[in-house]
Amino acid sequence: MRDKTSFSAPRLGIIWFVPTTGKGYRFTSLANDCERVSVIGGFKTVDEGHVDTWSKVVAADRRLSRYDYEYFPRGRVNWRQEDNAFLLLADPRIFDLKLHNVVAQRWHLERNRAFAHRHTLRNKHASITFRQRGTCMSDGLHICIHRGTNQIGGSCVEMQYAGKRIVVVLGLPLDAELEATELPDIPSVHNNDGSLMGLLLSHGHRDHWGLLPKLPSTINVCLGRKTLSIMAAAAPFIPGGYAPVNSVTYEDGKPFELGPFTITPRLMDHSGFDAYGFLIEAGGKRVYYSGDIRGHGRKAALFERFVKSPPARSMFC
């Protein structure tokens, strides 16, 4: 595929690095001129995602039809208004192989006076911030989004602090089959190293729990009491039905602990009954996982409650 534009202005978009027959990598991308992308919530990002674009990549090179969109190192370049920074959110292999330099060169992300002068920004020049998938907060709280940034369904977020981990949801992508979908590379899932304290399930939709049947049965799954009742009752009657063997139920507004993590569930309005978001605290830092939410359903008052009193001093994901 080729970029949508051929100008020398900075660009935003999605990328893959596909190995060539030698030792090199082919830069495959879909991009747009940064100035043509609208600011939404303080950021600019292209609408296209890796999932829906991969079919176009395969159409251009049929040799790639045997691979899915996650197989090759991939990433996305966004722009952040707060500090006029380009953010490369990418597979760690892209950084390990120094391929982020290729992205900066191809998409003209070097410090660029002309670009900066088109915007009223705090910085004199546009800057570049390269980040791997996952964020490390200042006290050592690590957050890694394994799946769900460029697709609907299949979400999986891992958090680590002081050598212990929790996983927030482990969904099956909407376009995938259970047997053909591998678990993310999370310690204790594959090697039983004892660092995984448990898994938080926000609600009973398969795109949030669909990979749970592949987990070792010894792992605690934390979920709402009513969600557990529904899953257990439905499991014998639906294809691929599932209810966790080891479960811990939680309640709205009542904190509980998993190792060094303190989790406070918050009941939310969603089409899935008994749906929650989570305030997660560790090492003096607070992260709020929203889960799936809406503000127009039977429990719209819960959404209004959240808007009026959101968790203070929290990072949202």
Backbone bond lengths (Angstrom), bond angles and torsions (degrees), N, CA, C in turn:
res aa  C-N    CA-C-N  psi(-1)  N-CA   C-N-CA  omega(-1)  CA-C   N-CA-C  phi
1 M - - - 1.453 - - 1.521 109.97 -
2 R 1.314 115.60 155.88 1.445 121.24 176.63 1.523 109.84 -115.16
3 D 1.320 114.58 156.04 1.448 118.50 176.79 1.514 109.81 -63.32
4 K 1.359 115.70 153.50 1.454 119.97 -179.93 1.522 111.68 -69.52
5 T 1.320 118.13 -25.29 1.443 120.70 -177.68 1.511 110.07 -121.29
6 S 1.322 116.00 161.90 1.466 120.22 -179.82 1.522 110.37 -126.14
7 F 1.338 117.14 20.78 1.451 120.53 -179.02 1.519 110.50 -87.87
8 S 1.345 114.59 169.28 1.456 119.49 -179.90 1.516 111.95 -92.54
9 A 1.327 118.28 3.24 1.467 121.09 176.96 1.523 109.76 -70.38
10 P 1.320 117.75 155.90 1.475 120.64 178.52 1.525 111.37 -57.97
11 R 1.324 115.20 149.11 1.459 121.25 -175.87 1.521 111.11 -126.64
12 L 1.301 114.12 158.21 1.459 122.92 174.19 1.514 108.05 -125.13
13 G 1.330 116.33 152.67 1.454 117.99 177.67 1.511 112.77 164.35
14 I 1.329 114.38 -163.84 1.457 121.44 179.92 1.521 109.39 -116.91
15 I 1.320 116.14 151.62 1.463 121.47 -173.46 1.520 111.32 -138.25
16 W 1.327 114.84 155.13 1.457 124.29 163.52 1.526 107.97 -133.46
17 F 1.323 116.51 153.26 1.451 121.90 167.87 1.528 107.11 -117.41
18 V 1.324 115.64 110.02 1.462 122.20 -176.15 1.522 108.80 -100.52
19 P 1.341 119.10 123.92 1.462 121.03 -179.61 1.526 111.75 -59.36
20 T 1.324 115.72 141.58 1.462 121.93 175.80 1.518 109.16 -96.55
21 T 1.323 116.38 179.12 1.464 120.33 -177.80 1.527 111.98 -65.32
22 G 1.321 117.19 -24.55 1.456 120.53 175.36 1.513 110.55 -88.69
23 K 1.333 116.51 -136.65 1.461 120.70 179.14 1.525 112.06 -106.49
24 G 1.337 115.59 7.97 1.448 119.15 -176.51 1.521 113.09 -93.05
25 Y 1.340 115.00 -175.52 1.455 122.61 179.06 1.524 109.03 -133.62
26 R 1.325 115.51 141.19 1.454 120.91 176.28 1.523 109.61 -94.92
27 F 1.322 115.80 127.20 1.462 122.19 179.36 1.524 108.81 -79.52
28 T 1.328 116.44 112.09 1.456 122.67 -179.37 1.518 108.01 -116.62
29 S 1.331 117.03 130.20 1.463 117.46 -169.86 1.524 112.56 -154.73
30 L 1.315 113.72 164.86 1.456 123.36 167.03 1.523 105.61 -134.76
31 A 1.339 115.93 122.89 1.460 119.02 -171.42 1.514 111.40 -141.27
32 N 1.327 114.89 164.54 1.449 121.59 176.01 1.520 108.59 -143.19
33 D 1.326 116.10 152.27 1.451 122.37 176.13 1.528 108.75 -57.98
34 C 1.313 117.00 129.69 1.461 121.61 -177.36 1.526 111.72 -54.15
35 E 1.315 117.18 -38.04 1.462 120.19 -177.32 1.527 112.69 -68.69
36 R 1.309 117.68 -18.97 1.458 121.01 -179.73 1.525 113.01 -87.06
37 V 1.313 116.41 -5.90 1.460 121.41 -177.35 1.525 109.06 -99.16
38 S 1.317 117.14 132.96 1.456 121.92 -177.65 1.529 111.17 -76.90
39 V 1.325 115.53 150.47 1.462 121.75 174.92 1.519 108.46 -83.39
40 I 1.323 116.97 126.01 1.455 122.81 176.47 1.521 107.86 -130.54
41 G 1.314 116.18 117.85 1.456 120.49 178.83 1.513 113.95 62.16
42 G 1.330 117.10 30.60 1.457 120.65 178.99 1.515 114.74 85.06
43 F 1.333 117.60 6.11 1.457 121.55 -179.59 1.530 110.72 -132.23
44 K 1.315 115.13 157.43 1.453 122.09 168.04 1.522 108.83 -118.05
45 T 1.315 116.51 133.65 1.462 121.35 176.06 1.520 108.13 -153.29
46 V 1.313 118.01 148.55 1.463 120.32 178.12 1.521 109.53 -73.48
47 D 1.324 116.57 153.08 1.464 120.69 -177.67 1.518 112.49 -70.75
48 E 1.320 117.13 -31.34 1.453 120.25 -173.78 1.525 111.81 -69.79
49 G 1.329 116.34 147.56 1.452 122.55 176.48 1.513 111.34 -117.96
50 H 1.329 116.68 168.04 1.454 120.95 -179.74 1.531 111.94 -63.14
51 V 1.329 116.61 -36.72 1.462 119.84 -176.54 1.520 111.13 -62.69
52 D 1.344 116.67 -52.94 1.456 119.65 -175.18 1.520 113.09 -76.67
53 T 1.341 118.13 -18.91 1.460 120.93 -178.98 1.520 112.44 -87.70
54 W 1.333 117.47 -22.80 1.460 120.37 -174.48 1.531 112.37 -58.34
55 S 1.326 118.08 -35.31 1.460 120.12 179.67 1.525 111.11 -61.97
56 K 1.326 117.50 -32.64 1.466 120.91 177.76 1.526 110.57 -71.93
57 V 1.333 115.49 -36.56 1.466 119.32 176.39 1.524 109.94 -62.90
58 V 1.326 116.16 -45.10 1.466 120.94 179.82 1.527 110.98 -64.75
59 A 1.337 117.11 -38.04 1.467 120.18 178.89 1.522 111.48 -62.31
60 A 1.342 116.10 -31.48 1.459 120.13 179.01 1.526 112.52 -80.60
61 D 1.325 117.08 -21.20 1.469 121.29 179.78 1.526 108.04 -147.15
62 R 1.313 117.49 93.60 1.451 122.67 -174.12 1.525 112.49 -63.31
63 R 1.321 118.00 -16.62 1.466 120.15 178.39 1.532 111.59 -65.36
64 L 1.326 116.62 -18.14 1.461 121.03 -178.67 1.521 112.79 -89.60
65 S 1.343 117.64 0.96 1.464 120.84 -174.44 1.537 113.00 -65.26
66 R 1.305 118.06 -20.28 1.466 121.18 -179.76 1.529 112.30 -80.72
67 Y 1.327 117.11 -8.02 1.465 121.27 -176.82 1.524 109.98 -110.10
68 D 1.352 116.62 150.47 1.461 118.93 172.95 1.524 109.08 -94.87
69 Y 1.321 115.94 175.11 1.468 121.25 -171.35 1.524 113.05 -66.27
70 E 1.331 118.22 -20.21 1.464 121.42 -177.67 1.523 113.33 -88.93
71 Y 1.328 117.49 -4.94 1.464 119.80 -169.90 1.536 112.25 -69.91
72 F 1.329 117.61 -43.40 1.464 121.08 -176.12 1.527 111.04 -95.33
73 P 1.346 116.99 154.80 1.471 119.31 177.45 1.526 110.50 -55.45
74 R 1.337 116.38 130.71 1.461 119.53 -175.39 1.525 109.68 -139.74
75 G 1.319 115.64 167.33 1.452 119.81 179.15 1.515 111.66 -170.45
76 R 1.314 114.97 -177.19 1.469 122.16 -177.56 1.522 108.20 -145.34
77 V 1.327 116.64 139.46 1.467 121.82 174.63 1.526 108.45 -107.69
78 N 1.338 116.50 121.58 1.462 123.89 174.11 1.524 109.30 -114.11
79 W 1.325 115.25 172.33 1.463 120.76 174.83 1.514 109.00 -127.40
80 R 1.349 116.87 135.51 1.457 122.70 -177.69 1.516 110.04 -110.99
81 Q 1.333 115.60 124.12 1.456 121.62 -175.22 1.522 112.44 -69.06
82 E 1.327 118.10 -35.14 1.462 122.34 -173.22 1.514 112.53 -53.76
83 D 1.327 117.90 -44.65 1.456 121.31 -177.71 1.522 112.58 -126.85
84 N 1.358 116.59 16.16 1.465 120.96 176.80 1.518 111.29 54.71
85 A 1.332 116.05 48.69 1.463 120.80 -175.77 1.518 111.03 -116.46
86 F 1.332 115.76 141.30 1.448 121.31 169.81 1.531 108.12 -88.46
87 L 1.317 116.86 130.58 1.456 121.73 -176.91 1.517 109.50 -112.75
88 L 1.306 116.75 120.79 1.456 121.66 174.83 1.526 107.93 -98.90
89 L 1.324 116.97 107.64 1.463 122.86 176.87 1.514 106.61 -99.58
90 A 1.301 117.13 109.96 1.456 119.19 -166.23 1.519 113.02 -146.68
91 D 1.327 114.19 161.84 1.447 123.40 173.04 1.532 109.25 -56.65
92 P 1.335 118.97 135.95 1.476 120.47 -179.99 1.526 113.45 -54.11
93 R 1.339 117.27 -28.46 1.471 119.28 -179.84 1.520 111.97 -62.04
94 I 1.324 117.58 -30.37 1.460 120.47 179.16 1.528 110.09 -63.77
95 F 1.327 116.77 -38.18 1.462 120.10 177.92 1.524 111.02 -74.96
96 D 1.336 116.51 -40.53 1.454 120.55 -179.24 1.532 110.79 -60.21
97 L 1.326 116.67 -36.46 1.463 122.03 -178.34 1.527 112.92 -90.99
98 K 1.338 116.55 5.40 1.471 122.67 -179.82 1.524 112.43 61.64
99 L 1.321 116.94 24.91 1.459 120.04 -177.74 1.525 112.14 -79.30
100 H 1.336 117.54 -12.19 1.465 118.64 175.64 1.520 111.46 -62.54
101 N 1.344 116.51 -25.55 1.461 119.44 176.50 1.526 111.52 -66.81
102 V 1.324 116.19 -32.42 1.464 120.58 176.96 1.523 110.07 -65.09
103 V 1.325 116.02 -42.22 1.469 120.74 178.82 1.525 110.01 -60.65
104 A 1.329 116.83 -47.72 1.462 120.77 -179.20 1.522 111.62 -60.07
105 Q 1.342 116.62 -39.80 1.463 120.29 -178.85 1.526 111.73 -72.44
106 R 1.338 116.80 -46.85 1.459 120.70 -176.34 1.527 112.15 -65.66
107 W 1.320 116.07 -36.32 1.468 119.76 -174.20 1.524 112.71 -104.12
108 H 1.359 116.02 14.79 1.463 122.00 171.23 1.525 111.91 55.64
109 L 1.332 115.57 50.59 1.457 120.85 -178.12 1.516 112.66 -97.33
110 E 1.357 117.58 8.55 1.454 118.45 173.49 1.522 109.32 -64.67
111 R 1.320 116.21 164.10 1.465 119.60 178.73 1.529 108.47 -55.41
112 N 1.322 116.63 127.43 1.444 121.16 -166.67 1.529 108.91 -136.18
113 R 1.332 117.10 103.82 1.461 121.50 -175.71 1.526 111.47 -61.78
114 A 1.324 117.12 -41.72 1.469 119.93 -177.16 1.526 110.67 -61.81
115 F 1.312 115.59 -41.74 1.471 119.56 179.45 1.521 110.27 -64.81
116 A 1.313 116.60 -44.59 1.461 119.73 -177.52 1.525 111.34 -63.16
117 H 1.323 117.57 -34.87 1.457 120.55 -176.66 1.522 112.66 -73.12
118 R 1.320 118.04 -12.15 1.455 119.60 177.55 1.527 111.59 -83.06
119 H 1.309 117.11 -4.56 1.456 121.18 -177.08 1.518 109.97 -128.88
120 T 1.298 117.14 149.34 1.465 121.49 172.46 1.514 107.15 -91.35
121 L 1.318 116.29 96.75 1.456 121.98 -171.43 1.518 110.68 -129.06
122 R 1.311 114.47 162.19 1.457 120.54 -178.54 1.529 110.83 -68.72
123 N 1.318 117.65 -40.03 1.453 121.31 -176.10 1.529 111.47 -86.42
124 K 1.297 116.53 148.65 1.463 120.78 178.03 1.514 110.86 -68.85
125 H 1.311 116.61 -37.12 1.467 121.77 -179.77 1.520 109.14 -125.80
126 A 1.315 115.52 155.96 1.459 119.77 172.10 1.516 109.04 -68.94
127 S 1.307 117.18 140.57 1.460 120.77 179.61 1.511 110.16 -116.14
128 I 1.300 116.61 167.09 1.454 122.06 -179.13 1.514 109.07 -119.94
129 T 1.308 117.66 127.59 1.455 122.13 175.15 1.520 107.66 -120.31
130 F 1.311 117.55 114.23 1.455 121.35 179.27 1.511 109.07 -96.78
131 R 1.333 116.58 128.54 1.452 120.93 179.52 1.507 110.53 -132.48
132 Q 1.306 116.23 139.94 1.448 120.41 172.12 1.517 108.85 -77.90
133 R 1.337 116.41 164.81 1.461 118.88 174.85 1.517 107.87 -61.94
134 G 1.299 116.03 122.07 1.452 120.65 -176.47 1.512 110.38 112.70
135 T 1.312 116.48 146.57 1.454 122.87 -177.37 1.511 109.16 -124.99
136 C 1.325 116.44 138.60 1.465 121.16 173.97 1.513 108.07 -108.45
137 M 1.327 117.54 114.68 1.448 121.00 176.10 1.518 108.57 -77.77
138 S 1.313 116.70 164.11 1.461 121.25 -164.94 1.519 113.86 -59.98
139 D 1.311 118.58 -26.55 1.455 119.80 -176.70 1.516 113.36 -93.27
140 G 1.320 118.19 5.98 1.446 121.11 179.69 1.504 114.02 99.08
141 L 1.326 118.83 8.20 1.459 121.04 173.61 1.523 108.41 -77.83
142 H 1.315 115.85 117.18 1.461 121.43 -177.70 1.526 109.98 -102.14
143 I 1.318 115.87 138.50 1.460 122.24 176.61 1.515 108.21 -126.27
144 C 1.309 116.66 126.42 1.466 120.99 179.45 1.529 108.57 -127.48
145 I 1.328 116.61 118.62 1.461 121.30 175.72 1.525 107.24 -91.01
146 H 1.316 116.21 104.05 1.461 120.20 -177.20 1.521 112.02 -75.83
147 R 1.317 116.49 -39.24 1.463 121.01 179.76 1.516 109.13 -148.58
148 G 1.336 115.47 155.30 1.450 120.45 172.97 1.513 115.58 112.86
149 T 1.348 118.57 -3.64 1.463 119.44 -178.41 1.518 112.23 -78.77
150 N 1.317 117.88 -28.31 1.464 121.42 -175.20 1.516 112.06 -125.66
151 Q 1.317 117.47 27.84 1.444 120.14 -176.80 1.521 109.42 -157.79
152 I 1.331 115.71 163.17 1.448 121.44 173.76 1.519 107.24 -100.13
153 G 1.312 116.72 121.29 1.458 120.26 -177.49 1.510 111.57 92.38
154 G 1.306 115.68 162.97 1.457 120.62 178.35 1.513 113.86 77.84
155 S 1.320 118.06 20.95 1.462 121.19 -176.42 1.524 111.73 -65.08
156 C 1.337 115.29 146.42 1.459 121.18 174.54 1.525 108.57 -160.95
157 V 1.339 116.32 118.87 1.461 122.11 179.41 1.520 108.78 -122.78
158 E 1.320 116.33 130.46 1.469 121.94 177.80 1.524 109.17 -111.87
159 M 1.324 117.00 136.98 1.457 122.27 175.36 1.521 109.08 -124.87
160 Q 1.330 115.09 139.45 1.463 120.70 -177.41 1.517 109.61 -132.53
161 Y 1.328 115.40 135.66 1.461 120.76 174.39 1.529 108.40 -152.34
162 A 1.329 115.62 133.76 1.472 122.60 176.71 1.525 111.86 53.25
163 G 1.324 116.39 38.91 1.453 120.91 176.62 1.521 114.72 80.03
164 K 1.315 118.01 2.01 1.465 122.13 179.41 1.526 109.67 -115.41
165 R 1.329 115.27 154.83 1.460 120.16 -174.20 1.525 110.77 -134.95
166 I 1.327 113.97 154.14 1.456 120.95 164.53 1.520 107.37 -132.86
167 V 1.320 115.75 156.32 1.461 121.46 175.70 1.520 107.54 -118.80
168 V 1.318 115.75 133.13 1.463 121.07 178.11 1.528 107.98 -105.67
169 V 1.276 116.65 110.38 1.470 128.51 -177.41 1.533 111.94 57.86
170 L 1.313 115.12 152.66 1.460 121.60 -179.85 1.530 107.28 -147.09
171 G 1.323 114.85 76.88 1.451 120.45 -169.99 1.513 114.81 -89.53
172 L 1.314 114.45 162.07 1.455 122.61 174.40 1.520 108.27 -97.90
173 P 1.346 118.99 124.16 1.468 120.03 177.34 1.524 111.38 -54.13
174 L 1.317 116.32 146.99 1.460 120.99 -174.50 1.520 112.66 -63.14
175 D 1.332 116.44 -26.52 1.461 120.03 -176.61 1.529 112.30 -102.67
176 A 1.341 118.03 18.62 1.469 121.10 -174.51 1.523 111.04 -120.94
177 E 1.332 114.92 160.23 1.462 122.61 174.84 1.527 108.84 -105.71
178 L 1.327 116.49 146.19 1.459 121.09 -176.27 1.522 111.76 -58.06
179 E 1.336 117.24 -47.19 1.465 120.72 -175.12 1.523 112.25 -63.90
180 A 1.333 116.91 -29.55 1.468 120.31 -175.06 1.520 113.21 -94.56
181 T 1.326 117.89 -0.33 1.469 121.24 -175.71 1.519 110.22 -108.68
182 E 1.338 115.71 123.96 1.456 120.35 -178.27 1.527 111.25 -86.90
183 L 1.324 115.24 153.22 1.459 120.43 173.75 1.523 110.36 -70.25
184 P 1.331 118.51 148.53 1.464 120.29 173.43 1.518 110.96 -61.06
185 D 1.322 115.78 159.23 1.465 121.19 -178.66 1.533 109.05 -82.16
186 I 1.327 115.98 86.52 1.456 122.49 -178.65 1.532 108.93 -121.50
187 P 1.354 118.21 124.38 1.461 119.81 177.40 1.525 110.98 -53.86
188 S 1.307 115.16 149.87 1.474 126.27 -176.81 1.518 111.96 81.34
189 V 1.314 117.66 -24.56 1.460 119.46 174.04 1.522 109.54 -77.11
190 H 1.342 115.96 -38.81 1.460 120.50 -176.08 1.527 113.90 -104.45
191 N 1.339 117.33 -29.78 1.464 117.71 -174.06 1.527 114.15 -125.14
192 N 1.341 117.35 4.70 1.463 121.52 173.75 1.529 112.01 52.91
193 D 1.345 115.77 50.90 1.469 118.89 -178.73 1.532 112.89 -86.12
194 G 1.319 117.61 0.63 1.451 121.12 175.07 1.515 115.50 81.86
195 S 1.335 118.21 4.38 1.464 119.15 -176.58 1.526 113.16 -85.58
196 L 1.323 117.72 -18.17 1.462 120.88 -176.73 1.532 109.85 -84.66
197 M 1.334 115.00 114.49 1.459 121.53 -176.68 1.530 112.77 -80.88
198 G 1.298 116.64 -27.47 1.453 119.49 -179.62 1.512 111.18 163.36
199 L 1.325 114.92 174.44 1.459 121.76 179.34 1.521 109.13 -121.07
200 L 1.335 116.20 134.07 1.452 122.24 177.74 1.526 109.66 -97.46
201 L 1.314 116.39 123.73 1.463 121.36 176.79 1.526 108.12 -108.81
202 S 1.322 116.10 122.67 1.467 120.45 -174.74 1.523 112.57 -78.09
203 H 1.328 117.55 -37.09 1.466 121.01 179.52 1.525 109.11 -166.08
204 G 1.330 116.13 -179.45 1.454 119.99 -167.81 1.506 117.57 -94.51
205 H 1.322 119.63 23.08 1.461 121.07 175.59 1.528 110.08 -84.82
206 R 1.331 115.42 142.00 1.468 120.82 -172.96 1.528 113.45 -62.79
207 D 1.327 117.18 -28.12 1.469 117.89 179.29 1.531 111.65 -71.71
208 H 1.348 116.54 -1.31 1.461 121.15 173.97 1.530 112.52 -115.03
209 W 1.318 118.61 -21.31 1.476 119.49 179.71 1.529 113.09 -122.69
210 G 1.319 119.12 0.21 1.459 121.99 -168.13 1.513 117.58 -57.46
211 L 1.339 118.17 -23.67 1.468 120.64 178.69 1.523 112.67 -96.79
212 L 1.320 118.29 0.35 1.462 120.40 179.69 1.528 113.61 -59.09
213 P 1.346 119.78 -33.87 1.466 117.97 178.32 1.527 114.10 -59.90
214 K 1.340 117.09 -17.97 1.460 119.92 179.40 1.524 112.92 -89.02
215 L 1.329 117.17 -7.00 1.463 120.21 178.83 1.525 111.05 -74.28
216 P 1.336 117.92 150.19 1.471 119.30 169.47 1.525 109.21 -57.73
217 S 1.307 117.23 138.87 1.468 121.25 -175.71 1.526 112.84 -66.98
218 T 1.332 117.07 -12.98 1.465 120.45 -179.12 1.530 112.85 -77.80
219 I 1.316 118.22 -13.86 1.459 121.45 -177.21 1.519 109.94 -78.37
220 N 1.331 116.66 129.90 1.453 121.40 178.23 1.522 110.76 -71.76
221 V 1.328 116.33 132.41 1.456 122.56 175.15 1.527 107.29 -110.92
222 C 1.336 116.65 119.80 1.462 122.08 -178.59 1.521 108.88 -98.13
223 L 1.325 117.18 125.80 1.458 121.47 -175.77 1.520 109.97 -153.49
224 G 1.321 115.99 166.82 1.449 120.53 178.18 1.522 111.62 -65.89
225 R 1.314 116.77 148.75 1.468 120.75 -177.47 1.526 111.41 -61.08
226 K 1.318 116.97 -42.65 1.457 119.89 -179.18 1.527 111.61 -71.23
227 T 1.339 116.59 -33.27 1.468 119.88 175.87 1.524 110.29 -62.44
228 L 1.327 116.87 -43.72 1.463 120.60 178.29 1.533 110.37 -61.59
229 S 1.317 117.76 -42.04 1.467 120.76 -179.48 1.527 110.99 -62.62
230 I 1.323 116.70 -42.09 1.467 120.94 -179.22 1.525 110.60 -66.95
231 M 1.328 117.11 -45.61 1.466 120.57 -178.47 1.520 110.68 -63.75
232 A 1.340 117.14 -41.68 1.461 120.67 -179.49 1.522 111.23 -66.34
233 A 1.333 116.93 -38.87 1.459 120.27 -179.51 1.526 112.09 -71.24
234 A 1.333 116.46 -34.46 1.466 120.23 -175.64 1.523 113.35 -84.59
235 A 1.345 117.55 -24.97 1.466 121.61 -172.05 1.530 114.35 -50.93
236 P 1.334 120.71 -43.21 1.470 119.41 -177.42 1.533 114.07 -71.64
237 F 1.325 117.73 -11.85 1.451 119.82 -170.21 1.525 115.02 -113.03
238 I 1.339 118.38 -7.51 1.462 120.16 -178.80 1.524 109.99 -120.38
239 P 1.344 117.82 147.12 1.468 120.45 177.23 1.524 110.94 -59.87
240 G 1.308 116.01 130.22 1.462 120.09 180.00 1.507 113.69 70.51
241 G 1.330 117.65 21.46 1.452 120.96 179.45 1.516 112.08 -60.42
242 Y 1.320 116.44 150.64 1.472 120.00 -173.92 1.526 109.82 -154.30
243 A 1.323 115.17 143.29 1.460 123.26 167.21 1.520 107.12 -142.06
244 P 1.338 118.49 135.26 1.470 120.38 -175.42 1.526 112.48 -64.49
245 V 1.343 115.48 143.61 1.464 121.52 177.90 1.517 110.18 -73.71
246 N 1.346 115.78 -48.83 1.464 121.14 177.63 1.523 108.37 -105.42
247 S 1.311 116.77 110.89 1.461 120.07 -175.96 1.525 110.56 -129.03
248 V 1.327 114.53 150.55 1.459 123.07 174.07 1.521 105.87 -129.51
249 T 1.323 117.47 121.16 1.460 119.64 -179.05 1.520 110.74 -94.48
250 Y 1.316 115.22 146.91 1.459 121.52 179.57 1.524 109.33 -123.64
251 E 1.349 115.86 171.21 1.457 122.32 -179.81 1.521 110.24 -132.09
252 D 1.314 114.85 155.59 1.457 122.02 -179.64 1.521 111.30 -56.35
253 G 1.329 115.88 124.69 1.455 121.77 173.11 1.505 116.47 78.82
254 K 1.339 118.28 1.03 1.463 120.80 -178.61 1.542 109.88 -105.67
255 P 1.344 117.47 111.25 1.470 120.38 -178.02 1.531 111.75 -65.70
256 F 1.332 115.47 148.89 1.465 121.65 170.75 1.519 107.89 -142.91
257 E 1.331 116.16 164.66 1.458 120.87 -174.37 1.517 111.86 -117.12
258 L 1.337 113.68 142.72 1.463 123.06 169.34 1.520 106.57 -129.19
259 G 1.335 117.27 99.49 1.456 120.00 -174.53 1.521 110.23 58.56
260 P 1.348 118.16 -129.16 1.466 120.71 -178.55 1.525 113.56 -81.43
261 F 1.324 118.07 0.94 1.461 122.26 -177.40 1.535 110.74 -97.22
262 T 1.326 115.42 134.94 1.459 121.55 171.32 1.525 107.97 -110.36
263 I 1.331 116.07 125.39 1.458 121.34 -174.99 1.527 109.10 -117.94
264 T 1.319 115.61 129.49 1.461 121.48 175.19 1.524 108.59 -117.55
265 P 1.341 118.89 108.95 1.472 121.18 178.69 1.526 110.75 -72.71
266 R 1.336 116.25 145.95 1.462 121.38 175.12 1.522 108.10 -131.04
267 L 1.314 116.31 116.82 1.458 121.82 -179.49 1.527 109.70 -63.98
268 M 1.359 116.11 135.16 1.459 121.42 -175.54 1.519 110.70 -128.26
269 D 1.328 115.61 164.70 1.460 122.09 175.95 1.523 109.16 -85.71
270 H 1.337 116.02 122.72 1.465 121.06 179.24 1.522 108.09 -159.32
271 S 1.327 115.54 159.17 1.466 119.22 178.74 1.523 111.74 -65.82
272 G 1.334 116.34 -26.29 1.459 120.71 174.49 1.519 109.73 -81.60
273 F 1.328 117.01 124.07 1.463 121.54 -177.00 1.526 110.75 -64.71
274 D 1.333 116.86 144.10 1.464 122.97 176.41 1.532 111.14 62.40
275 A 1.335 115.89 50.23 1.471 121.84 -178.17 1.530 109.99 -98.33
276 Y 1.336 116.49 142.70 1.458 122.29 -174.63 1.521 112.13 -133.22
277 G 1.339 114.56 154.63 1.449 122.99 160.73 1.522 107.39 -105.93
278 F 1.343 116.89 169.10 1.469 120.33 -177.08 1.521 111.17 -132.79
279 L 1.312 116.70 128.23 1.458 121.68 165.02 1.526 106.66 -90.48
280 I 1.319 116.52 118.45 1.466 122.09 -175.06 1.526 108.08 -115.55
281 E 1.328 116.60 125.51 1.462 121.76 -176.72 1.532 110.24 -123.59
282 A 1.329 115.17 137.20 1.470 121.23 176.58 1.517 108.74 -161.80
283 G 1.313 116.73 134.78 1.458 121.02 176.31 1.507 114.17 59.61
284 G 1.319 117.99 30.19 1.455 120.83 179.53 1.509 114.69 81.97
285 K 1.337 118.46 3.36 1.460 123.33 178.15 1.518 109.87 -109.27
286 R 1.334 115.73 152.41 1.457 121.71 -177.10 1.532 109.40 -129.02
287 V 1.322 115.13 129.56 1.467 122.00 177.31 1.518 108.22 -125.59
288 Y 1.321 116.72 133.93 1.456 119.44 177.24 1.524 110.08 -111.62
289 Y 1.326 115.43 121.33 1.463 122.11 174.82 1.525 107.40 -97.58
290 S 1.316 117.10 117.52 1.466 120.69 -171.26 1.524 113.29 -77.14
291 G 1.341 117.38 -26.05 1.449 118.76 -171.24 1.517 110.16 66.79
292 D 1.322 117.91 -159.44 1.460 122.51 176.46 1.525 108.31 -92.96
293 I 1.315 116.66 127.47 1.465 119.76 -175.97 1.524 110.32 -135.76
294 R 1.315 115.17 159.30 1.459 123.12 171.63 1.529 107.31 -149.67
295 G 1.315 116.45 169.42 1.445 119.32 -179.17 1.510 113.60 -127.87
296 H 1.335 117.62 18.82 1.463 120.31 -174.70 1.528 113.18 -128.77
297 G 1.320 117.44 11.72 1.461 119.98 -175.83 1.524 112.86 -97.71
298 R 1.334 115.35 -162.97 1.462 121.84 -178.19 1.532 112.19 -61.51
299 K 1.324 116.41 -27.73 1.462 120.74 -178.02 1.527 110.77 -112.09
300 A 1.335 116.02 38.39 1.465 120.11 -179.04 1.524 111.81 -58.04
301 A 1.324 116.96 -28.30 1.464 120.19 179.45 1.527 111.75 -61.09
302 L 1.333 117.00 -28.54 1.463 120.18 178.06 1.523 110.83 -67.73
303 F 1.320 116.03 -37.30 1.462 119.79 176.58 1.521 110.32 -65.57
304 E 1.334 116.43 -43.55 1.460 119.94 177.96 1.526 110.70 -62.09
305 R 1.334 116.58 -38.56 1.461 120.62 176.82 1.519 110.76 -60.34
306 F 1.319 116.12 -41.66 1.460 120.94 -179.08 1.527 111.12 -66.94
307 V 1.352 117.01 -42.77 1.462 120.78 -179.33 1.526 110.88 -64.12
308 K 1.308 116.32 -39.69 1.466 120.31 -178.45 1.528 112.29 -73.74
309 S 1.321 116.56 -29.39 1.465 119.77 -177.05 1.524 110.99 -138.27
310 P 1.354 117.64 67.57 1.469 119.64 178.78 1.516 111.05 -72.54
311 P 1.322 118.21 158.53 1.472 120.47 178.05 1.529 110.16 -60.37
312 A 1.311 116.75 126.03 1.466 121.49 -177.62 1.521 111.08 -76.12
313 R 1.317 115.68 150.38 1.466 123.02 174.33 1.522 111.99 52.52
314 S 1.320 115.69 45.48 1.456 120.03 -176.67 1.515 111.27 -122.39
315 M 1.310 115.78 147.67 1.455 122.14 168.69 1.526 107.12 -88.54
316 F 1.326 118.30 133.33 1.447 121.88 -177.41 1.518 110.32 -102.99
317 C 1.349 115.09 139.63 1.459 119.50 174.78 1.515 109.43 -145.23
